[in-house]
Amino acid sequence: MPFFQFNQYSAPLLIGFVQGIVFAGLLWRRARRNDRLSDRLMAGLLLLCSAHIAQYMLGFGGWYDAHDTRSTFMFYFPFHNYLLLGPTLYFYFLSLTNHSFRFHRKDILHFIPGLLWVGLFTAGFLYDVVFRHWIMGEVLPDFFQTRGVIGVFMQGTIRDIFNVLGFISFYAYLIFTVRLYRRYQEYIIDHFSDTEPIRHNWLRNVLYTLISGLTVLWIFQVLSVFVDFSYVQFWNSHLVVAIMIYVVAVSAYISTGQILPQLAFEPDSTTPPAPEPETTAELSHWTSKLEAWMATEKPYLNPNLTLSELARQLQTNTSVLSRVINQGFQQNFNDFINSYRVEAVKERLERGDHLQLTLLSIALDCGFNSKATFNRAFKKFTGKSPREMT
């Protein structure tokens, strides 16, 4: 019997499996080079997803039917660990949106249920295979002498209990991460003038896809209690996971490869706010000061301008400046800065600069950092596309 049987079921899953392993290695290598926790966590996430499809990949590859050490491996490896997937995804998001994020002791509690599941499989292997079979020389009693008593126990009710808990846990972490993503979007428009590189729209799409996919998989699991689904029918869900591995791996590696601004998103921060202007007179003073600074120094021409940088220039703190922009101009920081950039572009167009330069060149000169951001902002503040203004 060949070591691995290639067929229409095992081969597609093998492609997704290899993709996950390769990109996990690439991300881990980049994490060591750049000291990026987010890359390490994404590497772990890809390995967990690859392990998820490995059971059906190896099963259709003939490992269950081999009746040797390959079959024993299939019974003692924790292929499906939803209890680790949830917290890994959650902490990946936190580390991606905050470059100073580091694990604390209390954070390890999130991983204990998943590690307990791994520990049960490890203990079963040590008792059944290492102690009873290798050391004591006993024959494994189940499935053509490839599985011991603990292995049988792990494939029964205890597996179903952990799977249900894993589904609930993963779903909860997904929903919570989606909520954090929405708060993160509010954070970046209040602190950055160029949000395009740090929006992470790909991650939003992945989160919603995971929720949809998990819902479908859960429906299959519930229906399997009443309907006898075949392995081939369940194989379809693993093929979806294999495709998702490809999309997530490529997106995570390419979209987060560049050096991003120093993000500091802290959803649970309890730091007391700095003093803010409380009177109308104070607010009016800061509004006038900010308008004068924008007119004379033109900080908006810096494509990487942030709220903290502008606050430093005005010799104040971000809390004061944010309130001045929000209440004095009825805008968030991103809209406030881009409105000045749009006005600068309009002035250049009125002078006829577009006759010698491209629109994109003018936009870049006025502080925009990408064509997409320029087009979106111009349409928002003028109601017209840049081409319509020329």
KEKE-3310 file (N, C-alpha, C; in steps of 0.2 Angstrom, whole numbers, plus 5000, padded with zeros to 4 digits):
npx = (5004:5003:5012:5004:4989:4985:4970:4954:4949:4959:4969:4965:4964:4976:4983:4978:4983:4997:4999:4995:5005:5017:5015:5014:5027:5034:5028:5032:5046:5047:5042:5052:5062:5057:5052:5038:5023:5011:5013:5018:5006:4997:5004:5002:4988:4986:4992:4984:4972:4977:4979:4966:4960:4969:4965:4954:4961:4972:4964:4957:4968:4971:4976:4969:4965:4977:4981:4992:5006:5002:4988:4986:4992:4982:4972:4976:4980:4976:4966:4955:4954:4945:4944:4957:4957:4949:4954:4967:4964:4958:4968:4978:4971:4972:4986:4989:4983:4989:5005:5013:5008:5008:5009:5001:5001:4988:4982:4985:4975:4965:4969:4969:4958:4959:4972:4971:4963:4973:4982:4974:4974:4988:4991:4983:4990:5002:4999:4992:4999:5014:5016:5008:5009:5022:5031:5026:5022:5010:4996:4987:4970:4960:4952:4960:4971:4977:4973:4971:4963:4961:4961:4950:4940:4942:4937:4924:4910:4917:4924:4913:4908:4919:4919:4907:4909:4920:4914:4905:4914:4923:4914:4910:4922:4924:4913:4915:4928:4924:4916:4926:4933:4925:4926:4939:4939:4933:4943:4954:4950:4949:4962:4971:4977:4978:4971:4970:4981:4979:4967:4963:4953:4953:4953:4941:4933:4937:4933:4919:4917:4921:4912:4900:4904:4906:4894:4887:4894:4891:4877:4877:4883:4873:4862:4868:4865:4852:4853:4861:4876:4888:4906:4911:4901:4904:4917:4916:4914:4927:4934:4931:4937:4950:4951:4949:4960:4970:4966:4966:4980:4987:4982:4985:4999:5003:4996:4999:5013:5020:5028:5019:5010:5013:5002:4991:4980:4969:4956:4951:4957:4960:4965:4965:4957:4966:4967:4953:4947:4935:4926:4916:4923:4937:4936:4933:4945:4955:4950:4951:4965:4969:4964:4972:4984:4983:4982:4993:5005:5001:5000:4993:4999:5008:5008:5007:5002:4997:4985:4992:5004:5000:4995:5007:5013:5005:5007:4999:4988:4982:4969:4963:4965:4957:4944:4942:4942:4931:4920:4922:4923:4914:4918:4927:4945:4951:4942:4943:4956:4957:4948:4954:4965:4957:4952:4964:4968:4957:4960:4972:4967:4959:4969:4974:4983:4981:4983:4996:5000:4996:4980:4982:4996:4994:4986:4994:5004:4996:4995:4988:4989:4986:4977:4964:4960:4960:4951:4939:4938:4937:4925:4917:4917:4915:4905:4906:4916:4934:4937:4926:4928:4937)
npy = (4994:5011:5025:5037:5040:5047:5055:5061:5066:5067:5075:5089:5093:5092:5101:5113:5111:5110:5123:5131:5126:5131:5145:5147:5145:5155:5166:5164:5165:5179:5184:5182:5189:5202:5204:5202:5199:5197:5191:5178:5173:5172:5163:5152:5151:5147:5135:5128:5128:5120:5108:5105:5101:5091:5078:5073:5074:5065:5054:5051:5048:5036:5033:5028:5016:5009:5002:5002:5011:5023:5023:5023:5035:5043:5042:5048:5061:5078:5084:5093:5108:5118:5126:5132:5139:5151:5160:5162:5168:5180:5186:5188:5198:5208:5210:5214:5226:5234:5238:5238:5228:5215:5198:5195:5187:5183:5182:5169:5161:5161:5151:5139:5129:5124:5119:5109:5100:5096:5090:5079:5071:5069:5062:5051:5045:5042:5033:5023:5019:5022:5017:5005:4998:4999:4999:4989:4979:4975:4971:4982:4984:4988:4992:4984:4982:4995:5005:5010:5008:5021:5028:5024:5029:5043:5045:5045:5051:5061:5067:5073:5082:5091:5096:5103:5113:5119:5124:5133:5142:5146:5153:5163:5170:5175:5183:5193:5198:5203:5214:5221:5225:5234:5244:5247:5253:5265:5270:5272:5282:5292:5295:5294:5301:5295:5281:5270:5260:5253:5249:5235:5228:5215:5207:5209:5204:5190:5187:5188:5178:5167:5167:5164:5152:5144:5143:5136:5124:5120:5118:5107:5098:5097:5092:5080:5072:5067:5064:5052:5057:5055:5052:5058:5069:5077:5080:5090:5102:5103:5105:5118:5124:5122:5131:5143:5143:5146:5159:5167:5165:5170:5184:5188:5188:5196:5208:5213:5215:5226:5240:5246:5261:5266:5258:5259:5253:5251:5242:5240:5250:5258:5270:5286:5300:5314:5332:5342:5355:5364:5375:5386:5397:5392:5382:5389:5396:5386:5381:5392:5393:5381:5382:5393:5387:5377:5384:5391:5383:5371:5357:5346:5342:5332:5316:5306:5311:5311:5311:5312:5317:5330:5335:5336:5346:5357:5358:5352:5339:5323:5321:5334:5340:5331:5333:5346:5345:5337:5343:5357:5357:5348:5336:5320:5316:5311:5315:5329:5332:5327:5335:5347:5343:5340:5353:5359:5352:5356:5370:5369:5363:5373:5382:5377:5367:5354:5352:5351:5341:5325:5320:5311:5314:5327:5325:5317:5327:5335:5329:5317:5299:5288:5283:5278:5283:5296:5298:5293:5303:5315:5313:5313:5326:5335:5330:5326:5317:5317:5319:5325:5338:5343)
npz = (5000:4995:5003:5004:4996:4981:4976:4970:4981:4991:4986:4982:4996:5000:4993:4999:5012:5011:5007:5018:5027:5021:5021:5034:5038:5031:5037:5050:5049:5045:5056:5066:5060:5060:5073:5076:5083:5078:5066:5071:5077:5067:5059:5068:5068:5054:5055:5063:5056:5045:5051:5054:5041:5038:5044:5036:5024:5025:5029:5017:5010:5013:5026:5037:5033:5033:5044:5052:5060:5054:5055:5069:5072:5067:5076:5088:5086:5089:5078:5076:5084:5090:5101:5102:5091:5092:5102:5097:5085:5090:5098:5088:5081:5090:5092:5079:5077:5087:5090:5101:5108:5120:5127:5143:5159:5162:5150:5146:5151:5141:5133:5139:5139:5126:5126:5136:5129:5119:5129:5134:5122:5121:5133:5132:5121:5127:5137:5131:5119:5121:5134:5137:5125:5118:5129:5139:5130:5126:5115:5105:5107:5099:5082:5072:5079:5081:5090:5107:5123:5129:5117:5111:5120:5118:5106:5108:5118:5125:5115:5107:5117:5119:5106:5104:5114:5109:5097:5102:5109:5098:5090:5099:5101:5088:5085:5095:5091:5079:5083:5090:5078:5072:5082:5080:5068:5070:5078:5070:5061:5069:5072:5062:5046:5034:5031:5023:5022:5034:5036:5035:5027:5022:5033:5039:5029:5030:5043:5043:5034:5040:5051:5043:5037:5049:5054:5044:5045:5058:5057:5049:5058:5067:5060:5057:5067:5065:5052:5041:5036:5023:5022:5011:5009:5021:5018:5009:5017:5022:5011:5008:5019:5016:5004:5010:5018:5009:5004:5016:5020:5009:5009:5022:5022:5012:5014:5026:5025:5023:5032:5045:5051:5068:5077:5090:5096:5109:5115:5128:5136:5152:5155:5162:5154:5147:5152:5146:5135:5142:5143:5132:5128:5129:5119:5108:5107:5104:5092:5084:5084:5079:5066:5061:5061:5052:5041:5039:5042:5035:5038:5033:5021:5024:5021:5030:5042:5059:5072:5085:5080:5075:5087:5094:5087:5090:5103:5113:5119:5113:5117:5119:5107:5099:5104:5100:5086:5084:5091:5088:5074:5070:5064:5061:5064:5052:5042:5044:5040:5027:5021:5020:5011:5000:4997:4994:4982:4974:4972:4965:4953:4949:4945:4934:4934:4931:4918:4915:4924:4930:4938:4949:4952:4957:4968:4976:4979:4987:4999:4999:5000:4992:4977:4978:4991:4988:4978:4985:4995:4988:4981:4992:4998:4988:4980:4968:4955:4953:4939:4934:4939:4931)
capx = (5000:5007:5012:4999:4985:4982:4964:4950:4947:4965:4974:4963:4965:4984:4985:4977:4987:5004:4999:4995:5011:5022:5014:5015:5034:5036:5026:5036:5052:5046:5041:5059:5066:5055:5049:5031:5019:5005:5015:5018:5000:4994:5007:4999:4982:4986:4994:4978:4968:4979:4978:4959:4959:4973:4962:4951:4966:4975:4959:4956:4974:4972:4979:4964:4965:4983:4981:4999:5007:4998:4981:4987:4993:4975:4967:4979:4982:4970:4966:4951:4954:4941:4946:4963:4956:4946:4958:4972:4962:4957:4975:4980:4969:4975:4993:4990:4981:4993:5012:5016:5004:5012:5005:5001:4999:4981:4980:4986:4969:4961:4971:4969:4954:4962:4978:4968:4961:4979:4984:4971:4977:4995:4990:4981:4995:5008:4997:4990:5005:5020:5017:5005:5011:5029:5035:5023:5022:5003:4993:4982:4964:4954:4953:4965:4977:4980:4970:4970:4956:4960:4960:4942:4937:4943:4933:4917:4906:4921:4925:4907:4908:4924:4918:4902:4912:4924:4910:4903:4920:4925:4909:4910:4928:4923:4908:4919:4933:4920:4914:4932:4935:4921:4928:4945:4938:4932:4949:4959:4948:4950:4969:4976:4974:4978:4969:4970:4985:4978:4960:4963:4947:4953:4952:4934:4930:4938:4929:4912:4916:4922:4905:4896:4906:4905:4886:4885:4897:4887:4871:4879:4884:4866:4859:4871:4862:4846:4854:4868:4880:4894:4912:4911:4897:4908:4923:4915:4916:4935:4937:4929:4942:4956:4951:4950:4967:4973:4964:4969:4987:4990:4980:4989:5006:5004:4992:5003:5020:5023:5029:5013:5011:5013:4996:4990:4972:4968:4949:4950:4961:4957:4969:4961:4958:4969:4962:4950:4944:4928:4921:4915:4929:4942:4935:4934:4952:4958:4947:4955:4972:4970:4963:4978:4990:4982:4982:5000:5010:4999:5002:4990:5003:5011:5003:5007:5000:4992:4982:4997:5009:4997:4995:5013:5015:5001:5009:4994:4988:4977:4962:4961:4964:4952:4938:4942:4940:4925:4915:4923:4922:4909:4921:4933:4951:4952:4938:4946:4963:4956:4944:4960:4968:4953:4952:4971:4967:4953:4964:4977:4964:4957:4975:4975:4989:4980:4985:5003:5001:4990:4977:4986:5001:4992:4983:5000:5007:4992:4995:4985:4994:4984:4972:4958:4958:4959:4944:4934:4937:4935:4918:4913:4917:4912:4899:4908:4923:4939:4937:4920:4930:4942)
capy = (5000:5017:5029:5042:5039:5053:5054:5067:5069:5069:5079:5096:5095:5092:5108:5118:5109:5113:5131:5133:5125:5135:5152:5148:5145:5161:5171:5163:5168:5186:5186:5182:5195:5209:5203:5204:5194:5196:5186:5172:5171:5170:5156:5147:5150:5143:5128:5125:5126:5115:5102:5103:5098:5085:5072:5071:5073:5058:5048:5049:5046:5029:5031:5024:5009:5006:4997:5002:5017:5028:5023:5025:5042:5046:5042:5051:5068:5082:5087:5098:5111:5125:5129:5136:5144:5157:5164:5163:5174:5186:5189:5190:5205:5213:5212:5217:5233:5237:5236:5237:5223:5209:5194:5195:5180:5182:5180:5162:5158:5160:5145:5133:5124:5121:5115:5103:5095:5093:5086:5073:5066:5067:5057:5045:5042:5040:5027:5017:5017:5021:5013:4998:4994:4999:4997:4983:4974:4973:4972:4987:4980:4990:4994:4981:4983:5001:5009:5007:5010:5028:5031:5023:5034:5050:5046:5045:5056:5066:5071:5077:5087:5096:5099:5108:5118:5122:5128:5139:5146:5149:5158:5169:5174:5178:5189:5198:5201:5208:5220:5225:5227:5240:5249:5249:5257:5271:5272:5274:5288:5298:5296:5294:5305:5290:5274:5264:5254:5250:5247:5228:5225:5208:5203:5210:5199:5184:5186:5187:5172:5162:5166:5160:5145:5140:5142:5130:5118:5119:5115:5100:5094:5096:5088:5073:5068:5064:5061:5049:5060:5051:5055:5063:5075:5081:5082:5097:5107:5103:5109:5125:5127:5122:5137:5148:5144:5149:5166:5170:5165:5175:5190:5190:5189:5202:5214:5215:5214:5233:5243:5250:5266:5264:5258:5258:5252:5247:5243:5240:5254:5261:5276:5292:5305:5320:5338:5344:5362:5363:5381:5388:5401:5388:5378:5394:5398:5381:5381:5397:5391:5375:5385:5397:5382:5373:5389:5394:5377:5366:5350:5341:5340:5326:5310:5301:5314:5307:5315:5313:5322:5336:5338:5338:5352:5362:5358:5350:5332:5321:5322:5341:5341:5327:5336:5352:5344:5334:5348:5363:5357:5343:5331:5316:5318:5309:5319:5335:5333:5326:5341:5352:5341:5341:5360:5360:5349:5361:5376:5367:5362:5380:5386:5373:5362:5347:5353:5349:5336:5320:5321:5308:5318:5333:5322:5316:5333:5338:5325:5310:5294:5283:5285:5276:5287:5303:5298:5293:5309:5320:5312:5314:5333:5339:5327:5324:5314:5322:5320:5329:5344:5346)
capz = (5000:4995:5009:5003:4990:4978:4972:4969:4988:4995:4982:4984:5003:5001:4991:5005:5018:5010:5007:5025:5031:5018:5023:5041:5039:5029:5042:5056:5047:5045:5063:5069:5057:5062:5080:5075:5087:5074:5061:5074:5079:5061:5058:5072:5065:5048:5057:5066:5050:5041:5055:5053:5035:5038:5045:5030:5018:5027:5029:5010:5007:5015:5032:5042:5031:5032:5049:5055:5064:5052:5058:5076:5072:5066:5082:5094:5085:5090:5072:5076:5090:5089:5107:5101:5085:5094:5106:5092:5080:5094:5100:5082:5079:5095:5090:5072:5078:5092:5089:5107:5112:5123:5131:5150:5162:5162:5143:5145:5152:5135:5129:5143:5137:5120:5128:5139:5124:5117:5134:5134:5117:5123:5139:5129:5117:5131:5141:5126:5114:5124:5140:5137:5119:5117:5135:5141:5125:5124:5108:5105:5107:5094:5076:5069:5083:5080:5095:5113:5127:5129:5111:5110:5124:5116:5100:5110:5120:5127:5109:5106:5122:5117:5099:5106:5118:5104:5092:5105:5110:5092:5088:5103:5099:5081:5086:5099:5086:5074:5087:5091:5072:5071:5086:5077:5062:5073:5081:5065:5057:5074:5074:5056:5041:5029:5034:5018:5023:5040:5037:5035:5025:5020:5039:5040:5025:5033:5049:5041:5030:5046:5054:5039:5037:5055:5055:5040:5048:5064:5054:5047:5064:5071:5055:5057:5072:5062:5045:5041:5031:5022:5023:5005:5011:5026:5014:5006:5022:5023:5005:5010:5024:5012:5000:5015:5020:5003:5004:5022:5020:5004:5011:5028:5021:5007:5016:5032:5024:5024:5039:5046:5056:5075:5079:5097:5098:5115:5117:5135:5140:5157:5156:5162:5149:5148:5153:5139:5135:5145:5141:5125:5126:5127:5113:5102:5106:5101:5086:5080:5084:5074:5059:5059:5060:5046:5035:5039:5041:5030:5040:5030:5016:5026:5020:5036:5048:5063:5078:5090:5077:5075:5094:5096:5084:5093:5110:5117:5119:5108:5119:5118:5099:5096:5105:5096:5079:5084:5093:5084:5067:5068:5060:5064:5062:5045:5037:5045:5037:5020:5018:5018:5005:4994:4995:4990:4975:4970:4970:4960:4947:4946:4942:4928:4935:4928:4911:4915:4928:4931:4944:4954:4955:4961:4974:4980:4981:4992:5005:4998:4999:4987:4972:4981:4996:4985:4974:4990:4999:4984:4980:4998:5000:4983:4977:4961:4954:4951:4932:4933:4941:4926)
cpx = (5004:5007:5006:4995:4982:4976:4960:4948:4953:4969:4972:4965:4972:4986:4984:4981:4994:5004:4999:5002:5017:5021:5015:5023:5036:5034:5030:5043:5052:5045:5048:5063:5064:5052:5042:5027:5013:5007:5015:5011:4996:4997:5004:4992:4981:4988:4988:4973:4970:4978:4970:4957:4963:4970:4958:4956:4970:4971:4958:4962:4976:4975:4975:4964:4971:4984:4988:4999:5003:4991:4981:4988:4986:4971:4970:4982:4976:4969:4961:4951:4951:4943:4952:4962:4954:4951:4964:4970:4961:4963:4979:4978:4971:4982:4994:4988:4985:5000:5015:5013:5009:5008:5006:4999:4992:4978:4981:4980:4965:4963:4971:4964:4957:4968:4976:4966:4967:4982:4981:4973:4984:4995:4988:4986:5001:5005:4996:4996:5011:5021:5014:5007:5018:5033:5032:5022:5015:5001:4988:4975:4959:4957:4960:4972:4981:4977:4969:4963:4955:4958:4952:4938:4937:4939:4925:4914:4911:4923:4919:4907:4912:4922:4912:4905:4916:4920:4908:4908:4922:4920:4909:4916:4927:4918:4911:4924:4930:4918:4921:4935:4931:4924:4935:4945:4937:4939:4954:4957:4949:4958:4974:4972:4974:4977:4969:4975:4984:4971:4959:4956:4947:4951:4945:4930:4931:4934:4922:4911:4917:4915:4900:4897:4905:4898:4884:4888:4893:4880:4872:4880:4877:4862:4861:4868:4856:4847:4861:4872:4886:4900:4913:4907:4901:4914:4922:4916:4923:4938:4936:4935:4949:4957:4952:4957:4971:4972:4967:4976:4990:4988:4984:4996:5007:5001:4996:5010:5024:5024:5023:5014:5010:5006:4996:4983:4972:4960:4947:4954:4957:4961:4965:4962:4962:4964:4960:4948:4937:4923:4921:4921:4935:4942:4936:4941:4956:4956:4951:4962:4974:4969:4969:4984:4989:4983:4990:5005:5008:5001:4999:4993:5007:5006:5002:5005:4995:4990:4988:5002:5006:4997:5001:5015:5011:5003:5003:4994:4982:4970:4959:4960:4958:4945:4937:4939:4933:4919:4916:4922:4917:4912:4926:4939:4953:4948:4941:4952:4961:4952:4949:4963:4964:4953:4959:4971:4963:4956:4969:4973:4961:4963:4977:4981:4988:4981:4992:5004:4995:4987:4980:4992:5000:4989:4989:5003:5003:4991:4991:4990:4992:4978:4965:4956:4957:4952:4938:4933:4935:4927:4914:4912:4915:4906:4900:4915:4928:4939:4931:4922:4935:4939)
cpy = (5006:5021:5034:5041:5045:5051:5061:5070:5071:5074:5087:5098:5096:5099:5113:5117:5112:5120:5133:5132:5130:5142:5153:5148:5152:5167:5170:5166:5175:5188:5187:5188:5201:5209:5206:5198:5193:5190:5179:5169:5169:5164:5151:5146:5146:5136:5124:5123:5121:5108:5100:5099:5091:5079:5069:5070:5066:5053:5046:5047:5039:5027:5027:5017:5006:5001:4996:5008:5023:5029:5025:5032:5046:5047:5046:5058:5072:5086:5094:5101:5118:5129:5133:5141:5151:5162:5166:5169:5180:5190:5191:5197:5210:5215:5215:5225:5237:5234:5235:5231:5217:5205:5195:5188:5178:5180:5173:5158:5156:5153:5138:5128:5120:5116:5109:5098:5092:5088:5080:5068:5064:5061:5051:5041:5039:5034:5021:5014:5016:5016:5006:4994:4994:4996:4990:4977:4972:4975:4977:4983:4982:4992:4991:4982:4989:5007:5006:5010:5017:5031:5030:5028:5041:5051:5046:5051:5062:5071:5076:5083:5093:5100:5104:5114:5122:5126:5134:5144:5150:5155:5164:5173:5178:5184:5195:5201:5205:5214:5224:5228:5234:5246:5252:5254:5264:5274:5275:5281:5294:5299:5296:5297:5300:5283:5269:5258:5250:5248:5239:5225:5218:5204:5203:5204:5192:5182:5184:5180:5166:5161:5162:5153:5141:5139:5136:5124:5116:5115:5108:5095:5092:5091:5081:5069:5064:5061:5058:5052:5055:5055:5060:5069:5079:5083:5089:5103:5108:5106:5116:5128:5127:5129:5143:5149:5147:5157:5170:5170:5170:5182:5193:5192:5195:5208:5217:5215:5221:5235:5248:5256:5263:5264:5256:5257:5248:5248:5243:5244:5258:5268:5282:5297:5311:5326:5340:5351:5361:5369:5382:5392:5397:5384:5383:5396:5392:5380:5386:5396:5386:5378:5389:5392:5379:5378:5391:5388:5372:5359:5344:5338:5334:5320:5306:5305:5311:5313:5317:5318:5329:5339:5340:5345:5358:5363:5357:5342:5330:5321:5329:5342:5337:5330:5343:5351:5341:5339:5355:5363:5351:5337:5326:5318:5317:5313:5326:5337:5332:5332:5346:5350:5342:5349:5362:5358:5354:5367:5374:5366:5369:5384:5382:5369:5355:5347:5350:5342:5331:5322:5317:5311:5324:5331:5321:5322:5337:5334:5318:5305:5288:5286:5284:5281:5294:5303:5297:5300:5315:5320:5314:5322:5337:5336:5325:5320:5319:5324:5325:5337:5347:5348)
cpz = (5000:5002:5009:4996:4987:4974:4972:4976:4992:4992:4983:4991:5004:4999:4996:5011:5017:5010:5014:5028:5028:5021:5030:5042:5037:5034:5048:5055:5047:5052:5067:5066:5060:5069:5080:5078:5082:5069:5065:5075:5072:5058:5062:5070:5059:5050:5059:5061:5046:5044:5054:5047:5034:5039:5039:5024:5019:5027:5022:5007:5010:5022:5037:5040:5031:5038:5052:5059:5061:5054:5065:5077:5071:5072:5088:5092:5085:5083:5073:5083:5090:5096:5107:5096:5087:5097:5101:5088:5084:5096:5093:5080:5084:5093:5083:5073:5084:5092:5096:5111:5114:5127:5139:5153:5161:5155:5142:5146:5146:5132:5133:5141:5131:5122:5132:5134:5121:5122:5135:5129:5119:5128:5136:5125:5122:5135:5136:5122:5117:5130:5139:5131:5118:5123:5138:5136:5123:5117:5109:5103:5101:5087:5073:5072:5082:5085:5101:5117:5127:5123:5109:5114:5121:5109:5102:5112:5122:5121:5107:5110:5120:5110:5100:5109:5113:5099:5096:5107:5104:5090:5092:5102:5093:5082:5090:5095:5081:5077:5088:5084:5070:5075:5083:5072:5064:5076:5076:5061:5062:5075:5068:5050:5034:5032:5029:5020:5030:5041:5038:5033:5024:5027:5040:5036:5028:5039:5048:5037:5035:5049:5050:5038:5043:5056:5050:5043:5054:5062:5052:5053:5067:5066:5055:5062:5070:5055:5045:5035:5030:5022:5017:5006:5016:5023:5011:5010:5023:5017:5005:5014:5020:5007:5005:5017:5015:5003:5010:5022:5015:5007:5017:5027:5017:5011:5022:5031:5025:5031:5040:5051:5063:5078:5087:5100:5104:5117:5124:5140:5146:5159:5156:5157:5151:5149:5146:5140:5137:5143:5134:5123:5125:5121:5107:5101:5103:5094:5081:5079:5079:5067:5057:5057:5054:5040:5034:5038:5037:5032:5036:5023:5017:5025:5026:5042:5052:5069:5083:5087:5077:5082:5096:5093:5087:5100:5114:5117:5114:5110:5118:5111:5096:5098:5101:5089:5079:5086:5089:5077:5065:5063:5064:5061:5055:5041:5038:5040:5029:5017:5016:5012:4999:4992:4991:4983:4971:4968:4965:4953:4944:4943:4936:4928:4932:4921:4910:4919:4928:4938:4950:4957:4959:4968:4979:4983:4987:4998:5004:4997:4994:4982:4975:4986:4993:4982:4979:4993:4994:4982:4986:5000:4994:4979:4970:4961:4952:4944:4931:4935:4936:4920)
residu = (MET:PRO:PHE:PHE:GLN:PHE:ASN:GLN:TYR:SER:ALA:PRO:LEU:LEU:ILE:GLY:PHE:VAL:GLN:GLY:ILE:VAL:PHE:ALA:GLY:LEU:LEU:TRP:ARG:ARG:ALA:ARG:ARG:ASN:ASP:ARG:LEU:SER:ASP:ARG:LEU:MET:ALA:GLY:LEU:LEU:LEU:LEU:CYS:SER:ALA:HIS:ILE:ALA:GLN:TYR:MET:LEU:GLY:PHE:GLY:GLY:TRP:TYR:ASP:ALA:HIS:ASP:THR:ARG:SER:THR:PHE:MET:PHE:TYR:PHE:PRO:PHE:HIS:ASN:TYR:LEU:LEU:LEU:GLY:PRO:THR:LEU:TYR:PHE:TYR:PHE:LEU:SER:LEU:THR:ASN:HIS:SER:PHE:ARG:PHE:HIS:ARG:LYS:ASP:ILE:LEU:HIS:PHE:ILE:PRO:GLY:LEU:LEU:TRP:VAL:GLY:LEU:PHE:THR:ALA:GLY:PHE:LEU:TYR:ASP:VAL:VAL:PHE:ARG:HIS:TRP:ILE:MET:GLY:GLU:VAL:LEU:PRO:ASP:PHE:PHE:GLN:THR:ARG:GLY:VAL:ILE:GLY:VAL:PHE:MET:GLN:GLY:THR:ILE:ARG:ASP:ILE:PHE:ASN:VAL:LEU:GLY:PHE:ILE:SER:PHE:TYR:ALA:TYR:LEU:ILE:PHE:THR:VAL:ARG:LEU:TYR:ARG:ARG:TYR:GLN:GLU:TYR:ILE:ILE:ASP:HIS:PHE:SER:ASP:THR:GLU:PRO:ILE:ARG:HIS:ASN:TRP:LEU:ARG:ASN:VAL:LEU:TYR:THR:LEU:ILE:SER:GLY:LEU:THR:VAL:LEU:TRP:ILE:PHE:GLN:VAL:LEU:SER:VAL:PHE:VAL:ASP:PHE:SER:TYR:VAL:GLN:PHE:TRP:ASN:SER:HIS:LEU:VAL:VAL:ALA:ILE:MET:ILE:TYR:VAL:VAL:ALA:VAL:SER:ALA:TYR:ILE:SER:THR:GLY:GLN:ILE:LEU:PRO:GLN:LEU:ALA:PHE:GLU:PRO:ASP:SER:THR:THR:PRO:PRO:ALA:PRO:GLU:PRO:GLU:THR:THR:ALA:GLU:LEU:SER:HIS:TRP:THR:SER:LYS:LEU:GLU:ALA:TRP:MET:ALA:THR:GLU:LYS:PRO:TYR:LEU:ASN:PRO:ASN:LEU:THR:LEU:SER:GLU:LEU:ALA:ARG:GLN:LEU:GLN:THR:ASN:THR:SER:VAL:LEU:SER:ARG:VAL:ILE:ASN:GLN:GLY:PHE:GLN:GLN:ASN:PHE:ASN:ASP:PHE:ILE:ASN:SER:TYR:ARG:VAL:GLU:ALA:VAL:LYS:GLU:ARG:LEU:GLU:ARG:GLY:ASP:HIS:LEU:GLN:LEU:THR:LEU:LEU:SER:ILE:ALA:LEU:ASP:CYS:GLY:PHE:ASN:SER:LYS:ALA:THR:PHE:ASN:ARG:ALA:PHE:LYS:LYS:PHE:THR:GLY:LYS:SER:PRO:ARG:GLU:MET:THR)
# end
